[in-house]
Amino acid sequence: MLPSPDTLPETTGDLVIGGDHVVDADTAAEDPCRVAWSWKSTATSGGTAHLARTADGLLLVSSRGRLDALGASGKEEWSWPADDDPMSAVEAVDAQLGTPAVGFADRVYVGTSGEAGWREDPGMAPPQVLCLNKGGTGRWSLDVTGPVLVAPTVLRPEPQTARIVLLALTTDGVLSKIHDFGQSTGTSSKVFVDWTLPPDPADVPGRFDPVPGAQVLADERDGVERAAWVLGRTEISLVRWWKTSDQEPEHVEVALSVPLPEGTEATSNGVLTADGVLHLAAGEGFQGTGSYASVRILSLDRDGTWITGETGVSPPLGSTAITGLTEGLGGTWLVGTSNNGVAIVFAATGEILARHFENFTEVAAPVQTADQLVFASSRPHWLHVMGPGGDVLWREDLAEGAGVVDPDMAPSCPLVTPDGTVHVHAGNTVLALLCTAAPPAAVTWPRHGGNDRNSGNLFHSLPEDR
């Protein structure tokens, strides 16, 4: 369960102004943050994927037809595709790459949108899930039935074979369990699909209706039956899979289908807390242009019980939608909205503890550092730093000027490294920001994908596996 608010740490007040020079907050300069480095991709349109980080400390940046790996100072360590890599088994595609996830041995998994016209023209590459090794060489590609733009969910390796297993969800609601056997060789690909839901992807009524941008969330804690949550707009599903023997195919079922409370629709990514409870945001009374008359945060147990009742908790945020949700310190939620800024909300009651909404629209899942600073990225290309009382300490527009970068390149969730550097991907820019020396907040689900790997797996987000 979430802790109580009196467990909030004390704020040190030490602000890094430049280099290693540290000064007290009372005498700090007016601008308490500095840009350590920035990097720009060649993309000027398409989506903006959430960053991922490998065990070796590389930042993974997806854009249209390209995935880049950046080192600590923003240096480009490798890019896919690379013209001088004859070992790559994955062909370049002119398609949007989704949010990457990192698996065993820093293998990188990322989905694609498919090339323009792929449904009508067999010459266009269909949507795929791609696998690259830690150096950026393509290992395999797998055609799927629809775009995969959320990060594939990384499951625990199978105990007998140590094979990596993924869950991939298409934007049109087909869920696949994928086995990674290794490198593709010629016409033989060492990757296969265990199962799909629905079993016949052409069964449109049997598909999920996923919340846009909401990753499938796996619960593979020790001692519990492995399962995964699929967040639908009006229904939440719990999927379970198992084997009765090595000779039989794996069984899979939708073990639970829980309708959202009448009149509500899910609007955000989900969060799993250490007890396996799923938390999500919903809106009631759709008013057009992405806003609802009221919003609520709901909590669902693995047995299908709404822990907080069907009403949940309702932070008084006005007419809006919650577009990003993460766990904050001291029993709080960090909430990003479609048009009413960013807020720190007490999870037990919905009370707003801090809030700021100037220049905040369509805020991605915010993140928090151990000294209670909140970092949020908003449309079109803004990065904001909010203090624990709601005051904005720093903000920057990362746009390159009107018409240069598509404003529809939506914001993404920041990523905080242990040294306190905050990284954000907005538009075609990756920015590294230094404000304090504080590490990420020590909570179970500190960012959109649950962890820096974007694995979407509670097992990887528990303290013992960080």
Steps between C-alpha positions, in 0.01 A plus 500: 500500500602864464676654804362778714577867428711545814772282343601782262875566518645831607602731215872578512472830315832452322477604135757427231550821305792407280769234488566363850423830673229448760330788680229528759147551369462824697782661303449320169488687173159566347543212257557186709550257209747472218506304177781245509459411132243475225472286189274525196381229266416549135129435567263795463171307499350181636466399865726555798590177679593468866873461565648171624836436668720192472698340781810656339347845541408571138187705428283356223319751280239393243390713207377441146699211347782536750614404848799676660703409809650796685781492756527698823602825330252470214751338267339273242641152573308318227202537271269254330493452207870536425629490141823331605349209694495193274404279795160660552208265434242782512424721200449874533137619497343836427267476797458649844681305771317466831631509856795262546535244780820336626528128571769254606858587389378848401307369200272772369138435395293756313185497290424691180197667343545334160585697188240731347241303302607160637142372522439553127850464354686171565821676400486714814643356821222402743517577871775302673664429831878540468784363711847659507802389698675730749718643222208583271530207259163365389430148630152434362175658388150359537200613297192572711139584415502867598721785625688441826585841647496426873806324642488120480462359851807300607420183696733301724718255304374143496680306774580199281633684194570861613323613182367854495124529472300809405141617487422731207169686465392658172311828487197309370494262796682175409726364777787262412744305717835486321799271560849632420727212401783704350635621168313461173690291246404516135131415470488340845411737783567395857193673631147370521160589641368278780147631475285798411185639653261476331629172349379621160620861460225552241246462783445874544230469772738281701779756508592721791422873476825636645547843653736681259854494639420260786752216524400145601609460865630164623496374859761225539590538864631191676217293647217632283350359184648690207254725324476826306255788495365643173348845548198551277304821467193355672622161626808374684617144419730268693671242275653179640706234324639163612629162385389163631791316334793568268332293230185712487452850363467780751152582627379859517180661621348833585453418866322825587311762303401784728283778356588851606234674710204604287558819306878504541788441258864423579730780387853429623776245534472259792710471816576183699587545867704249701188309612399428139210745496432671166433874508369701207331829420154540348273782393123537531278718282693542176494863388697479177856608419640244743337622820244362748271666752685319780793264545573219740781260588389137534676206668433139396613184681594178322167344600310772311403707805502880480694566821391863523149417379369592158526869585874478568655826614411818313761777508330836433686576180206648310399419144797304366641150445786332682754417229791381716519326837798394711570419863636781717657515844299476820186334368444736210425490129673719247232600252533653155187633330378593153445869575527568876868453570682267736408416860615304802195318638464319833410146392268419792264796457570674169603820679721721282824566691670707229409614152610721214336543161661790312607378152412141594293308242489125437757418766675164474554291816703724737798378704635599840843512662579408860488868605143535369566693177254401225601491133234509230495521122201660328374583155629625273866473613526637854695368799401626846659461844255543789590536867318310776271799561392534136736783403668460161877524548598464134338455162622480143334486160696246296338592168715624213249757375158488340467247221835328560389225737147362483309605815329159492826336609348437843698537825660202675580392855836628633769261625717571807837326532652416842729806485197728487518589131152532349457404134201586287406427139278773356444548129833422334707604804651304788601726788709415809423731791680544833308662784590312818718208593194299602445152350159377382227470762517158666154374405385185325366662180693825447436545126282398206647153431557423868879526474779632278479188282132563418442132572147559633562215746444540873769240573765728343374804694521352849798624708682166501506489119588865426 
